[in-house]
Amino acid sequence: MNILGIETSCDETAAAVVEDGRRILASIVASQVDLHARYGGIVPEVASRKHLENIIPVVEAALDASHCTLSDLGALAVTYGPGLAGSLLVGLNVAKALAMVRSLPLVGVNHLEGHIYANWLVEGDEPSLPALCLVVSGGHTDLVIMEGHGRYRRLGHTLDDAAGEAFDKVARLLGLGFPGGPAIERVARAAPALRLPRARVAGPYDFSFSGLKTAVLRLVQGEGDAPPVAETAAAFQEAVVDALVTKTVRAAQENQAAEILLAGGVAANSRLRQSLAQRLPAGRQGSPLPLRVPPLSLCTDNAAMIAACAYYRLRAGHQDGLDLDVQPGLRIG
């Protein structure tokens, strides 16, 4: 089955065609990074207007690249939340229109669940379940146990800033520009790291990054000479990575996960990948738990992950009606 996926939850306009939930036939992403860089962050109204310009050309490009027509599709998949309401509406309404005109099944996909399914687009066997999923992005930081397709149990989440959001804010404090994650990783490479505090929160699997952001602010605006930007960036990155890895390892051990899945835009951070790989807990056979990480192109927002997730939802008998609406504050688990 070929599924056309559409993703417009934030500032990327994306469309993809995926075969049987695992093979990408085409994946097209029109980024708005340069457009929003001048503002130091994403402007929702600007994003939604740009989606209106991009959506039809991006869908047509995905169909052309996959050598498919609408007649070759078995279903339409679309992100309906979480995200920016105006952006979500653009993709959802195009998907509903195509589904209605072609009498195709429509499947609404949770954006966060889609990120997890990027791991199904990696060559080789499917991930083993139950899997411990760290979903870490600009708007979300969640630890989730995936017990089966469509069956999730959220263990913890951020109590304030998401990790990616914290990267953006700290990069702005340090004058490194937008987006913050790649900028901080670039300048932090090979720099000696200071020691910044780690937040203590009541929930064993919850995160907090607002205090870390404040610690950086005090360093930058404090009396006397501020530490070099590279050292401050390295200290911030190390503190975030340490918090993410420590709680992921603990959650995997205590919940008897068969595998660890990394997902979301911050999963592209090489220090996070390296640290998690070095600290993998032992599995049932004594060897380290398998760690699965999508390629960089599937960590950031894309529509292939949305189509992959929809395939497994369709197999389970799930289908949405044309009354499907956006849910900007949707959660997982």
Stockholm file with secondary structure:
# STOCKHOLM 1.0

chainA/1-333         MNILGIETSCDETAAAVVEDGRRILASIVASQVDLHARYGGIVPEVASRKHLENIIPVVEAALDASHCTLSDLGALAVTYGPGLAGSLLVGLNVAKALAMVRSLPLVGVNHLEGHIYANWLVEGDEPSLPALCLVVSGGHTDLVIMEGHGRYRRLGHTLDDAAGEAFDKVARLLGLGFPGGPAIERVARAAPALRLPRARVAGPYDFSFSGLKTAVLRLVQGEGDAPPVAETAAAFQEAVVDALVTKTVRAAQENQAAEILLAGGVAANSRLRQSLAQRLPAGRQGSPLPLRVPPLSLCTDNAAMIAACAYYRLRAGHQDGLDLDVQPGLRIG
#=GR chainA/1-333 SS CEEEEEECSSSEEEEEEEETTTEEEEEEEEECHHHHHTTTSCCHHHHHHHHHHHHHHHHHHHHHHHTCCGGGCSEEEEEEESSCHHHHHHHHHHHHHHHHHHTCCEEEEEHHHHHHHGGGGSSSSCCCSSEEEEEECSSCEEEEEEEETTEEEEEEEBSSSCHHHHHHHHHHHTTCCSSHHHHHHHHHTTCCCCCCCCCCCSSTTCBCCHHHHHHHHHHHHSSSCCCCHHHHHHHHHHHHHHHHHHHHHHHHHHTTCSEEEEESGGGGCHHHHHHHHHTCCBCTTSSBCCEECCCHHHHSSCSHHHHHHHHHHHHTTCCBCTTCCCCTTCCCC
#=GC SS_cons         CEEEEEECSSSEEEEEEEETTTEEEEEEEEECHHHHHTTTSCCHHHHHHHHHHHHHHHHHHHHHHHTCCGGGCSEEEEEEESSCHHHHHHHHHHHHHHHHHHTCCEEEEEHHHHHHHGGGGSSSSCCCSSEEEEEECSSCEEEEEEEETTEEEEEEEBSSSCHHHHHHHHHHHTTCCSSHHHHHHHHHTTCCCCCCCCCCCSSTTCBCCHHHHHHHHHHHHSSSCCCCHHHHHHHHHHHHHHHHHHHHHHHHHHTTCSEEEEESGGGGCHHHHHHHHHTCCBCTTSSBCCEECCCHHHHSSCSHHHHHHHHHHHHTTCCBCTTCCCCTTCCCC
//
